[in-house]
Amino acid sequence: MKNVAKISFAKDIRPLFRAVDIDHMKPMDILLDDYSYMSDVANNHRNAQGVYDSLTGTTQPRMPVGGPYWTEDKLDLFQKWMNDGYLP
């Protein structure tokens, strides 16, 4: 049986966000580079889900503003990170 590695925020998700994206979202109190914010259990992971919804275009404006938008591979990785339990 193949051992499938779990997705981690530090190794797999955080590097997907460009510095310009992080800087653009900070004034809106959306902390893309902050694991505690992105995986906040107290709000039932709404922060991560909200970011994901913006990345997919489910909510507007779509992120990153003006593009380039994430590929399906990147979106799938983010979804897997959430499904795997928001690992650090």
N, C-alpha and C positions, 0 to 999 in steps of 0.2 A: 504494500500500500504506500502510495506517495505521501510524503510529509509536506503538507501545505503550510507555509509560514503565515503567521498572523500579521495583519497590517498594523503598523505602529504610527502614531502621530509624528514623533521625532524623525524617524527614518523615512517614512513614505509620504506623509501628508504635508507636513510643514514645508518641505522643499518645493512643493508645487506652487506655493504662493510667492509671487515676485515681490521684491522690496517695495516697488511702486504700489502694488495692491495693498500691502500691509499698511503703508504710510497713508494711503487714500482712505482706508476704512477706519483707522484709529480715531479720528475726530468724531466719528459716529458711534464710538464705543463698541466697535466690532473688532475684536482682537484676534486676527487670523493666525498670528504666530504664538498665541498663548494657549497651551494645552488645557489649563484649568478653565479658561473661558469656553473653549471649544467643546470640552467634555463635561460641562457642568451638570451634575446629577440633580442638583436642587431645582433646576427648571426643566427637568425631564429631557435634557439634551436639546432643548429648543434652539440654542445657539448654533450647534452643528447643523441641525436640520434647516435652519434659516439660511445659513451659508450655502448649503447644498441646493436649496430651492432657488437661490439667486444664481448659483453657478449653472443650473440646468435651464433657467429661464422660466421656471414655474411661477416665480414672483419677479416683479420688475422694480427697479432696473436690473437687467441681467448683469452679472459680474463675470469677469472684470468689465467695468464700464468702458465701452468703446472697443472691447475685445483686446487681444484675440481670445475667443472663448475656449473653454477646456474641451479636449477631445473626449470621445466616449470612454477611452481607456482610463483617463484621469478621473472622470466622473464615476466610473465603475470602481476604481480604487478607493475613492472617498466613500462610496456607498458600502463597500466591503469593510472599510475601517469602522463605520458605524455598526454594521451588522455583526462584526467580530467583537463588539463591546467597548469601543472607544479606548483602545489600548494606548498607553503613553508612548 
